[in-house]
Amino acid sequence: MNGDEQLLRGRVYGRDHDDPDPGPLPHRTYAALMGGPLDGLLLDITDRQPEEIDDGAALSTELSRWPGGRALYDPHPGEPRTPGPGVTCRFYYSGDAP
């Protein structure tokens, strides 16, 4: 695991990297990001509807193939979700977009 990977692991996407506690909050629901440039981050999906979760996410990042682009993450069809809070599902890297 390189330094960038260690920096990201267990953090929540969108939380400030200088936040003294960038990890998950106990009352929120998260998807674990698997693979790609944001591997190991958690995505807060607390306020998303089930159909929004099914659509996955296009996440802005400087770590994608195109700096300032988006890393695309999707759930696997049929993969179970556990009721929240906590980590309830996984989103898998599916590519990059400018």
Summary of the structure (lengths in Angstrom):
residues: 98
radius of gyration: 13.0
end to end distance: 26.5
largest distance: 36.6
contacts: 257
relative contact order: 0.24
helix: 11%
strand: 32%
